[in-house]
Amino acid sequence: MSSLVSGATRTEHAMPTTEELASGDAAATVELKSTAKWLVGGSASTAAVLVAGLQLTNLEKLGEADWRLGALALGAAFLALAAAFRVLFQAAAVLGATRPPIDLLDDKDRADRGNYPNGPRVEQPNDPLLKELVVLRRTELLGPNRDAIGSLIDDLRRTARGLAGARVTIQGRTYRPRVPGDAADLRALATELERRIRGVSDAAERFETAKKYQHLKDSFVPNAIIFLVGVLGFAWLTLLYPGRITQSPEVTEPVQVEMTVPSSESAATAAGLDKTCAGMKLTGAAVAGSLDKPIIVTRAQPGCPAHRLSDPQGLIVVPAASK
């Protein structure tokens, strides 16, 4: 490919200039991506606020009262976050829509029922993007007497040869560079072809961006509903429901207790006792904690020293009978 065509191709990878943004396709793409950028910021901020506001203390109390309710609250939070992140990822896909180079579009055009350079296109392409470029907007983008992106590139290539001094024929007209009028027309034609090549890539980027934006728009309301259901469910479970759970009274003064230690040595050690205490009946006092989860100080007896138990798992603890 000549340097002129290579330069045009490199332009497809560069950011649009101010002049290029004047085109309707480029301006529409910028507007769609600006809207998506706003949605990215809003979704990220909402997710951050939700994470920061998780009532973990109440969630812990809820889980202690009923682990199934705790799991349900976590599920509601996950549902809300998943909806927010889905909007975030879909908006990011809109922002990530690329401006394809003209040679890539040409390859796709030739591979999708293209007939160039053998003759006019006989069948429409299957790809909706190519149908937009070479069928629905053929004259606007490619110009008259062209139905393939490759013909636009080849005309630019011939124009480059003509500007280099060669005699060329483009669209049925023969250009002689040594003729002053033909040289000026070649320069004007080169400018037009470069503009059309930029326009084809602009149109392709707008089409792909609009497709991703429509997907984002169609799923936004369902995602918002899912998000609200998750937030409200989590808020009800962690803020309102724990208030209805009867809390076990706190131990404010020593309460005399009796406990039976399982006969298994492993069960005794799991409860925080020496294995020599297995199978014994111990006495002691609950000095702190709650009646459901008391902190107990046991009295020493032969074969079992005194212990302080903060989590007496597996022990049967009952208040001692008053004497």
Solvent accessible surface area in square Angstrom, and as a share of the most:
residue,aa,sasa,rsa
1,M,115,0.51
2,S,34,0.22
3,S,97,0.62
4,L,51,0.25
5,V,1,0.00
6,S,33,0.21
7,G,24,0.23
8,A,8,0.06
9,T,18,0.11
10,R,158,0.58
11,T,40,0.23
12,E,1,0.00
13,H,128,0.57
14,A,54,0.42
15,M,166,0.74
16,P,35,0.22
17,T,76,0.44
18,T,121,0.70
19,E,137,0.62
20,E,18,0.08
21,L,69,0.34
22,A,88,0.68
23,S,44,0.28
24,G,60,0.57
25,D,17,0.09
26,A,5,0.04
27,A,48,0.37
28,A,34,0.27
29,T,5,0.03
30,V,73,0.42
31,E,120,0.54
32,L,34,0.17
33,K,38,0.16
34,S,60,0.39
35,T,50,0.29
36,A,0,0.00
37,K,129,0.55
38,W,182,0.64
39,L,23,0.11
40,V,36,0.20
41,G,37,0.36
42,G,33,0.32
43,S,14,0.09
44,A,44,0.34
45,S,65,0.42
46,T,55,0.32
47,A,6,0.05
48,A,62,0.48
49,V,107,0.61
50,L,22,0.11
51,V,80,0.46
52,A,90,0.70
53,G,41,0.40
54,L,45,0.22
55,Q,73,0.33
56,L,114,0.57
57,T,90,0.52
58,N,34,0.17
59,L,21,0.11
60,E,111,0.50
61,K,92,0.39
62,L,0,0.00
63,G,26,0.25
64,E,114,0.51
65,A,53,0.41
66,D,38,0.20
67,W,181,0.64
68,R,152,0.55
69,L,39,0.19
70,G,7,0.06
71,A,53,0.41
72,L,107,0.53
73,A,0,0.00
74,L,103,0.51
75,G,37,0.36
76,A,14,0.11
77,A,6,0.05
78,F,145,0.60
79,L,78,0.39
80,A,0,0.00
81,L,35,0.18
82,A,43,0.33
83,A,4,0.03
84,A,8,0.06
85,F,82,0.34
86,R,114,0.42
87,V,9,0.05
88,L,31,0.15
89,F,137,0.57
90,Q,22,0.10
91,A,0,0.00
92,A,48,0.37
93,A,42,0.33
94,V,0,0.00
95,L,57,0.28
96,G,49,0.47
97,A,8,0.06
98,T,104,0.60
99,R,25,0.09
100,P,17,0.11
101,P,22,0.14
102,I,1,0.00
103,D,58,0.30
104,L,79,0.39
105,L,1,0.00
106,D,14,0.07
107,D,86,0.45
108,K,84,0.35
109,D,2,0.01
110,R,101,0.37
111,A,89,0.69
112,D,22,0.11
113,R,116,0.42
114,G,28,0.27
115,N,46,0.23
116,Y,45,0.17
117,P,98,0.62
118,N,131,0.67
119,G,26,0.25
120,P,107,0.67
121,R,39,0.14
122,V,127,0.73
123,E,93,0.42
124,Q,93,0.41
125,P,7,0.04
126,N,103,0.53
127,D,47,0.24
128,P,88,0.55
129,L,7,0.04
130,L,1,0.01
131,K,76,0.32
132,E,25,0.11
133,L,0,0.00
134,V,2,0.01
135,V,45,0.26
136,L,119,0.59
137,R,41,0.15
138,R,82,0.30
139,T,78,0.45
140,E,109,0.49
141,L,10,0.05
142,L,0,0.00
143,G,0,0.00
144,P,82,0.52
145,N,128,0.65
146,R,11,0.04
147,D,31,0.16
148,A,6,0.05
149,I,0,0.00
150,G,1,0.01
151,S,12,0.08
152,L,0,0.00
153,I,5,0.03
154,D,23,0.12
155,D,3,0.02
156,L,0,0.00
157,R,69,0.25
158,R,73,0.26
159,T,0,0.00
160,A,14,0.11
161,R,111,0.41
162,G,0,0.00
163,L,74,0.37
164,A,92,0.71
165,G,51,0.49
166,A,43,0.34
167,R,159,0.58
168,V,10,0.06
169,T,73,0.42
170,I,4,0.02
171,Q,86,0.38
172,G,76,0.73
173,R,102,0.37
174,T,43,0.25
175,Y,16,0.06
176,R,108,0.39
177,P,29,0.18
178,R,230,0.84
179,V,68,0.39
180,P,110,0.69
181,G,41,0.40
182,D,16,0.08
183,A,19,0.15
184,A,47,0.37
185,D,56,0.29
186,L,0,0.00
187,R,137,0.50
188,A,64,0.50
189,L,25,0.12
190,A,7,0.06
191,T,87,0.50
192,E,59,0.26
193,L,0,0.00
194,E,42,0.19
195,R,124,0.45
196,R,29,0.11
197,I,1,0.00
198,R,56,0.20
199,G,19,0.18
200,V,0,0.00
201,S,0,0.00
202,D,4,0.02
203,A,0,0.00
204,A,0,0.00
205,E,19,0.09
206,R,47,0.17
207,F,40,0.17
208,E,37,0.17
209,T,0,0.00
210,A,31,0.24
211,K,115,0.49
212,K,70,0.29
213,Y,47,0.18
214,Q,90,0.40
215,H,102,0.46
216,L,1,0.00
217,K,125,0.53
218,D,90,0.47
219,S,12,0.08
220,F,82,0.34
221,V,95,0.55
222,P,64,0.40
223,N,2,0.01
224,A,37,0.28
225,I,99,0.50
226,I,66,0.33
227,F,37,0.15
228,L,100,0.50
229,V,88,0.51
230,G,1,0.01
231,V,41,0.23
232,L,119,0.59
233,G,26,0.25
234,F,10,0.04
235,A,32,0.25
236,W,99,0.35
237,L,8,0.04
238,T,0,0.00
239,L,92,0.46
240,L,107,0.53
241,Y,60,0.23
242,P,12,0.07
243,G,71,0.69
244,R,171,0.63
245,I,38,0.19
246,T,128,0.75
247,Q,112,0.50
248,S,26,0.16
249,P,85,0.54
250,E,118,0.53
251,V,16,0.09
252,T,126,0.73
253,E,119,0.53
254,P,92,0.58
255,V,53,0.30
256,Q,84,0.37
257,V,8,0.05
258,E,47,0.21
259,M,1,0.01
260,T,62,0.36
261,V,3,0.02
262,P,43,0.27
263,S,97,0.63
264,S,52,0.33
265,E,99,0.45
266,S,81,0.52
267,A,32,0.24
268,A,0,0.00
269,T,71,0.41
270,A,69,0.54
271,A,4,0.03
272,G,45,0.43
273,L,6,0.03
274,D,62,0.32
275,K,116,0.49
276,T,83,0.48
277,C,0,0.00
278,A,25,0.20
279,G,48,0.46
280,M,47,0.21
281,K,130,0.55
282,L,0,0.00
283,T,54,0.31
284,G,0,0.00
285,A,15,0.11
286,A,3,0.02
287,V,53,0.30
288,A,32,0.25
289,G,27,0.26
290,S,17,0.11
291,L,103,0.51
292,D,111,0.57
293,K,132,0.56
294,P,15,0.10
295,I,40,0.20
296,I,0,0.00
297,V,58,0.33
298,T,2,0.01
299,R,117,0.43
300,A,69,0.53
301,Q,63,0.28
302,P,127,0.80
303,G,51,0.49
304,C,2,0.01
305,P,65,0.41
306,A,59,0.45
307,H,30,0.13
308,R,157,0.57
309,L,4,0.02
310,S,82,0.53
311,D,73,0.38
312,P,20,0.13
313,Q,107,0.47
314,G,59,0.57
315,L,18,0.09
316,I,115,0.59
317,V,46,0.27
318,V,71,0.41
319,P,104,0.65
320,A,32,0.25
321,A,84,0.65
322,S,112,0.72
323,K,247,1.05
